[in-house]
C-alpha cells in the first residue's frame, strides 16, 4: 500500500458506515491509486451488499477482490455473508470450505457462517455441529456467550419429538 492510498483507505474506514458520501469519495480515490487493492474492493462490495442491498454488484467486487488477493483475510467473511443474504448457498458453501484453509483467518466467524448456512437449509443438526466446532476457536467470553445463545436458538427451532416416540425409544433401550 502506498502512503497516499493508505491515507484514503483509512479515511474510508473512518467514515464507514456513518458517512457514506465521504466514504465513497475516499474509496474511489483509494481505488484510483490501486484498482487491484483487495481491501478497497472488499469494502466497495460491503457498501453494495450491506447498504445498497445490491448483491449482484457486490458479488462482482468481492470476486475481483478474491482474484486480486486470494489470501486476504477480510474478503471471505463479508463475501460469504453476501452470498448467504442472496441465497447463493452452493457458492457460500464452497467459499466457506475454501476459507477455513486460509492461514490466519478467524475460523470461529467462518464456522458461525457455516452454521447460518445449515440453519438456512433447516439442517439444524449440522448447524449445531458447526457451532460446536466454532467454540474450539473462541478466545473470549463474549463470543462464547454469543455461541451459546445461538445454540439455544437453533435448538428451539428444531422440531419437537412427540412423547410417544420418546417413550417408545426409552422402552427399546431397556
VMD Tcl script that draws the C-alpha trace (Angstrom):
set ca {
  {0.00 0.00 0.00}
  {1.36 3.38 -0.94}
  {1.19 6.15 1.62}
  {-1.41 8.12 -0.36}
  {-3.61 5.07 -0.96}
  {-3.31 4.17 2.73}
  {-4.41 7.66 3.69}
  {-7.57 7.34 1.61}
  {-8.23 3.78 2.75}
  {-8.06 4.88 6.40}
  {-10.44 7.74 5.61}
  {-12.81 5.14 4.17}
  {-12.62 3.07 7.35}
  {-13.12 6.18 9.45}
  {-16.28 7.15 7.54}
  {-17.84 3.72 7.02}
  {-20.80 3.26 7.60}
  {-21.64 6.62 9.16}
  {-20.88 8.98 6.30}
  {-21.32 7.14 3.02}
  {-20.71 10.13 0.72}
  {-17.32 10.80 2.35}
  {-16.63 7.07 2.45}
  {-17.34 6.60 -1.26}
  {-15.26 9.64 -2.21}
  {-12.24 8.34 -0.28}
  {-12.81 4.81 -1.57}
  {-12.84 5.99 -5.19}
  {-9.57 7.83 -4.56}
  {-8.03 4.73 -2.97}
  {-9.12 2.57 -5.91}
  {-7.80 5.13 -8.40}
  {-4.34 4.73 -6.84}
  {-4.57 0.93 -6.82}
  {-7.57 -0.60 -8.62}
  {-6.46 -4.08 -7.52}
  {-6.36 -3.44 -3.77}
  {-8.34 -6.32 -2.24}
  {-9.29 -4.43 0.93}
  {-10.69 -1.46 -1.00}
  {-12.58 -3.74 -3.40}
  {-13.92 -5.69 -0.43}
  {-15.17 -2.51 1.20}
  {-16.87 -1.47 -2.03}
  {-18.53 -4.89 -2.06}
  {-19.68 -4.33 1.51}
  {-21.24 -1.00 0.60}
  {-23.20 -2.60 -2.21}
  {-24.14 -5.60 -0.08}
  {-24.87 -4.04 3.30}
  {-26.01 -0.52 2.46}
  {-27.43 -0.62 -1.05}
  {-28.65 -4.25 -0.93}
  {-27.37 -4.81 -4.48}
  {-25.97 -8.30 -4.03}
  {-25.12 -8.91 -7.69}
  {-22.96 -5.79 -7.92}
  {-21.44 -6.59 -4.51}
  {-20.54 -10.08 -5.71}
  {-18.61 -8.56 -8.63}
  {-16.48 -6.50 -6.24}
  {-15.93 -9.42 -3.88}
  {-14.95 -11.71 -6.77}
  {-12.49 -9.12 -8.03}
  {-11.05 -8.73 -4.53}
  {-10.61 -12.51 -4.26}
  {-8.87 -12.61 -7.66}
  {-6.51 -9.82 -6.65}
  {-5.55 -11.45 -3.33}
  {-6.81 -14.97 -2.61}
  {-5.23 -14.92 0.86}
  {-6.91 -11.70 2.01}
  {-8.40 -12.29 5.46}
  {-11.21 -9.71 5.21}
  {-12.85 -10.57 1.91}
  {-14.13 -14.12 2.59}
  {-16.16 -13.31 5.70}
  {-18.02 -10.44 4.01}
  {-18.35 -12.27 0.71}
  {-19.85 -15.30 2.47}
  {-22.40 -13.07 4.22}
  {-23.34 -11.51 0.88}
  {-23.79 -14.95 -0.66}
  {-25.93 -16.13 2.25}
  {-28.07 -12.98 2.14}
  {-28.57 -13.51 -1.60}
  {-29.36 -17.21 -1.04}
  {-26.43 -18.38 -3.17}
  {-25.98 -21.32 -0.85}
  {-23.82 -23.55 -3.03}
  {-21.34 -20.73 -3.69}
  {-21.34 -19.84 0.01}
  {-20.60 -23.43 1.00}
  {-17.67 -23.62 -1.42}
  {-16.25 -20.32 -0.15}
  {-16.66 -21.41 3.49}
  {-14.75 -24.63 2.83}
  {-12.02 -22.72 0.99}
  {-11.81 -20.01 3.68}
  {-11.28 -22.47 6.50}
  {-7.95 -23.34 4.87}
  {-6.64 -19.74 4.72}
  {-3.82 -19.31 7.20}
  {-4.64 -16.73 9.87}
  {-8.37 -16.39 9.13}
  {-10.84 -16.14 12.02}
  {-12.12 -19.72 11.85}
  {-14.69 -19.08 14.57}
  {-16.51 -16.47 12.48}
  {-16.31 -18.60 9.33}
  {-17.77 -21.55 11.24}
  {-20.57 -19.30 12.52}
  {-21.38 -18.52 8.90}
  {-21.30 -22.24 8.17}
  {-23.85 -22.66 10.94}
  {-26.01 -19.94 9.32}
  {-25.78 -21.81 6.04}
  {-27.09 -25.00 7.63}
  {-29.72 -23.03 9.51}
  {-31.00 -21.54 6.24}
  {-31.16 -25.07 4.84}
  {-33.07 -26.09 8.02}
  {-30.35 -28.65 8.76}
  {-30.25 -27.85 12.45}
  {-28.13 -30.83 13.47}
  {-25.25 -29.70 11.23}
  {-25.80 -26.08 12.29}
  {-25.23 -27.14 15.90}
  {-22.16 -29.15 14.87}
  {-20.66 -26.08 13.17}
  {-21.23 -24.04 16.34}
  {-19.57 -26.79 18.37}
  {-16.52 -26.53 16.09}
  {-16.60 -22.72 16.38}
  {-16.32 -22.98 20.17}
  {-12.90 -24.58 19.70}
  {-11.66 -21.36 18.04}
  {-13.28 -18.97 20.54}
  {-10.87 -16.92 22.58}
  {-13.10 -14.54 24.53}
  {-16.09 -14.73 26.84}
  {-18.38 -12.56 24.70}
  {-18.02 -14.82 21.68}
  {-18.60 -17.89 23.83}
  {-21.80 -16.32 25.19}
  {-22.90 -15.50 21.63}
  {-22.32 -19.09 20.53}
  {-24.28 -20.46 23.49}
  {-27.21 -18.16 22.71}
  {-27.10 -19.13 19.05}
  {-27.05 -22.81 20.02}
  {-30.08 -22.26 22.24}
  {-31.94 -20.51 19.40}
  {-31.23 -23.34 16.95}
  {-32.36 -25.93 19.47}
  {-35.64 -24.03 19.83}
  {-36.12 -24.20 16.07}
  {-35.62 -27.95 15.95}
  {-38.80 -29.96 15.52}
  {-40.03 -31.39 18.79}
  {-40.31 -35.15 19.10}
  {-43.65 -36.47 20.19}
  {-43.94 -38.01 23.64}
  {-44.97 -41.37 22.13}
  {-41.78 -41.62 20.07}
  {-39.63 -40.65 23.05}
  {-41.37 -43.21 25.31}
  {-41.02 -45.86 22.60}
  {-37.26 -45.20 22.29}
  {-36.84 -45.48 26.06}
  {-38.58 -48.88 26.04}
  {-36.37 -50.12 23.19}
  {-33.17 -49.18 25.03}
  {-34.19 -51.08 28.20}
}
mol new
graphics top color blue
foreach p $ca { graphics top sphere $p radius 0.5 }
foreach p [lrange $ca 0 end-1] q [lrange $ca 1 end] { graphics top cylinder $p $q radius 0.2 }
display resetview
